[in-house]
């Protein structure tokens, strides 16, 4: 992990190549490390750059109402402090990317935002037509059947619009209107949705050097035994966290439990 996140680098370099057959790591600064055993805990490559236009919103004024669900710097805590609060009208979009992704299982704020909005409506601080919408390219909210069933039922009770199978392609400012462009993962249909506020968890991708190394499975996840976290082919490689294979909740909440 120290080779991946800028705030925790030791070598001030990133890994460019992993050779598991030779037990070697090649760094961007030209250095080469050999290892007797290797623990891989890189997390995901998690960036708002993967959604067109999101970086511009993210770097804009806080009052643009567009928040990125990403823990990358302390300033984000301040920017996202009132995320979901003070929603006065129109659509509040909550978006989760294709699984597996960073924060999976802990980024579903739609029910929380609805409770805040309901209070505001009772006090006439929000328009009666204000609504919370959940969008995702996944066909589920939670990738665990019982939890997913409970969440969907609760959304139906509270009037939260759930749109599954829709991938967020870009966001843009169109005069005084903010527009999100979604693509249906099955039909390819394009839908444009006006919004006033949005909480967006950007896509997560596996690091390229891991994909190129040959230690990942067909799903692009590091191929480990789920009980021992030891690699299924290279016995001196272990992996932890988001980058590993298997059906697990990729979030610190899962790690705590």
C-alpha positions in Angstrom: 0.0 0.0 0.0 2.9 2.3 0.7 3.8 2.2 -3.0 0.3 3.2 -4.1 -1.3 6.1 -2.0 0.6 9.4 -2.4 0.2 10.2 1.3 1.8 7.0 2.5 4.6 6.4 0.0 7.9 5.3 1.5 9.9 5.1 -1.7 8.2 8.1 -3.3 7.5 5.8 -6.3 4.8 3.6 -7.6 5.0 0.0 -8.6 5.3 -0.4 -12.4 5.7 -4.1 -12.6 5.3 -7.2 -10.4 7.1 -10.4 -11.5 5.8 -13.2 -9.3 8.0 -15.8 -11.0 11.2 -14.0 -10.2 9.9 -12.5 -6.9 10.7 -9.0 -8.0 9.1 -5.5 -7.9 10.0 -2.8 -10.4 9.4 0.8 -9.3 8.8 4.0 -11.3 12.1 5.5 -9.9 14.1 2.7 -11.5 14.7 0.7 -8.3 14.1 -3.0 -8.2 13.1 -5.0 -5.1 13.3 -8.7 -4.6 11.2 -10.3 -1.9 10.9 -13.6 0.0 7.2 -13.0 0.7 4.9 -10.3 -0.5 1.7 -8.9 1.1 -0.5 -7.0 -1.4 -2.9 -4.5 0.0 -3.2 -1.9 -2.7 -6.9 -1.2 -2.5 -8.4 0.0 -5.8 -7.6 2.7 -8.2 -10.6 4.9 -7.1 -11.0 8.2 -9.0 -13.6 10.7 -10.1 -11.6 11.0 -13.3 -13.5 7.9 -14.5 -16.8 9.9 -14.9 -16.6 12.7 -17.4 -17.1 16.1 -15.9 -17.1 14.9 -12.2 -13.6 16.3 -11.5 -14.8 19.8 -12.5 -17.8 19.6 -10.2 -15.6 18.2 -7.4 -13.1 21.1 -7.7 -15.9 23.7 -7.9 -17.7 25.5 -5.2 -19.3 23.4 -2.4 -22.7 25.0 -3.1 -22.8 23.2 -6.5 -24.4 20.4 -4.6 -22.3 17.6 -6.1 -20.3 15.5 -3.7 -17.8 12.7 -4.3 -17.9 9.7 -2.0 -14.1 9.3 -1.7 -11.8 9.4 1.3 -8.6 10.8 -0.2 -7.8 14.1 1.7 -8.9 15.8 4.9 -10.5 18.7 2.9 -13.1 16.2 1.7 -14.5 15.9 5.2 -15.2 19.6 5.3 -16.7 19.7 1.8 -19.0 16.7 2.3 -20.1 17.6 5.8 -23.6 18.7 4.8 -23.9 16.2 2.0 -27.5 15.2 1.7 -28.7 18.1 3.9 -30.5 21.2 2.8 -32.0 19.6 -0.3 -34.7 22.1 -1.2 -36.1 20.7 -4.5 -35.7 18.5 -7.5 -33.7 15.3 -7.6 -31.0 14.2 -5.2 -29.0 11.4 -7.0 -27.2 8.8 -5.0 -24.9 6.7 -7.2 -23.0 3.5 -6.6 -20.6 2.2 -9.3 -20.2 -1.3 -10.7 -19.2 -3.9 -8.1 -16.7 -4.6 -6.8 -15.8 -1.1 -5.7 -14.3 0.9 -2.8 -16.8 1.6 -0.1 -19.2 -1.2 -1.2 -21.8 -1.6 1.4 -21.2 1.6 3.2 -22.0 4.2 0.5 -25.8 3.7 0.5 -27.0 7.0 2.0 -30.4 7.2 0.3 -32.4 6.1 3.3 -30.5 8.6 5.5 -31.0 11.4 3.1 -34.7 10.6 2.8 -35.2 11.0 6.5 -33.6 14.4 6.4 -35.7 15.4 3.4 -38.9 14.2 5.1 -38.3 16.4 8.1 -37.6 19.4 5.8 -40.9 18.8 4.0 -42.8 18.7 7.3 -41.3 22.1 8.1 -42.0 23.3 4.6 -38.3 23.9 4.1 -38.2 21.6 1.1 -40.6 21.5 -1.9 -43.2 18.7 -1.9 -41.8 17.3 -5.1 -38.2 17.0 -3.8 -37.0 13.4 -4.1 -34.2 11.0 -3.5 -33.1 8.7 -6.3 -30.7 5.8 -6.3 -28.8 4.8 -9.5 -26.4 2.0 -10.1 -25.2 -0.2 -13.0 -25.5 -3.1 -10.5 -28.8 -5.1 -10.4 -28.8 -4.7 -6.6 -28.2 -2.3 -3.7 -26.4 -4.9 -1.6 -24.8 -8.0 -3.0 -26.3 -10.1 -0.3 -29.9 -11.2 -1.0 -31.6 -10.6 2.4 -30.0 -7.2 3.0 -30.8 -6.2 -0.6 -34.5 -7.3 -0.1 -34.8 -5.2 3.1 -33.2 -2.1 1.5 -35.5 -2.3 -1.6 -38.6 -2.7 0.5 -37.6 0.3 2.7 -37.0 2.4 -0.5 -40.5 1.4 -1.7 -42.1 2.4 1.6 -40.3 5.8 1.6 -40.8 6.7 -2.0 -37.2 6.5 -3.0 -36.8 5.9 -6.8 -34.5 3.0 -7.4 -32.9 2.7 -10.9 -30.8 -0.4 -11.3 -28.7 -1.3 -14.4 -27.8 2.3 -15.2 -24.2 3.4 -15.5 -23.3 7.1 -14.9 -21.3 8.3 -17.9 -20.9 12.0 -17.3 -22.2 15.1 -15.5 -22.4 18.6 -16.9 -23.7 22.0 -16.2 -26.2 23.1 -18.8 -27.0 26.8 -18.2 -28.7 26.8 -14.7 -29.3 23.0 -14.8 -27.1 20.2 -13.8 -27.5 17.1 -15.9 -26.3 13.5 -15.3 -26.1 11.1 -18.3 -26.8 7.4 -17.7 -26.4 4.4 -20.0 -28.4 1.3 -19.6 -26.0 -1.7 -19.2 -28.4 -4.1 -21.1 -29.9 -2.0 -23.9 -27.3 0.8 -24.3 -30.2 3.3 -24.0 -29.0 6.8 -22.9 -31.0 8.8 -20.3 -30.4 12.3 -19.2 -31.5 13.3 -15.7 -31.7 16.8 -14.2 -30.5 17.0 -10.6 -30.1 19.5 -7.9 -27.8 17.5 -5.6 -25.8 14.3 -6.0 -23.7 12.0 -3.9 -21.5 10.0 -6.3 -19.2 7.1 -5.5 -16.9 7.0 -8.6 -15.8 3.7 -10.2 -13.0 1.5 -8.8 -10.5 -0.3 -11.0 -7.8 -2.8 -10.3 -4.3 -1.5 -10.5 -2.8 -2.2 -13.9 0.5 -3.7 -12.6 -1.6 -6.4 -10.8 -3.6 -7.2 -13.9 -0.4 -7.4 -15.9 1.4 -9.6 -13.3 -0.8 -12.7 -13.8 -1.8 -13.0 -10.1 -5.4 -12.0 -10.8 -8.3 -14.3 -11.6 -10.6 -13.8 -14.6 -12.6 -11.2 -12.7 -9.5 -9.1 -12.3 -9.1 -9.7 -8.5 -6.0 -11.1 -6.8 -6.6 -14.9 -6.7 -6.4 -15.8 -3.0 -7.8 -18.5 -0.7 -10.6 -16.7 1.1 -9.8 -18.3 4.4 -6.0 -18.0 4.5 -5.6 -15.0 2.1 -2.7 -16.9 0.5 -2.4 -16.9 -3.2 -3.8 -20.0 -4.9 -0.7 -20.4 -7.2 2.1 -18.4 -5.7 2.5 -19.6 -2.1 4.7 -16.6 -1.0 2.1 -14.0 -2.0 -0.7 -12.9 0.3 -3.3 -10.2 -0.3 -5.8 -8.3 1.8 -8.5 -5.7 1.3 -10.4 -4.5 -1.8 -8.0 -6.1 -4.3 -8.8 -9.7 -3.4 -11.1 -12.2 -5.0 -14.3 -13.5 -3.5 -17.7 -12.2 -2.5 -17.0 -9.8 0.3 -18.1 -6.3 1.3 -15.3 -4.0 0.2 -15.4 -1.5 2.9 -13.8 -0.7 6.3 -17.1 -1.6 7.9 -16.6 -5.2 6.7 -13.1 -5.2 7.9 -14.2 -4.1 11.4 -16.7 -6.9 11.6 
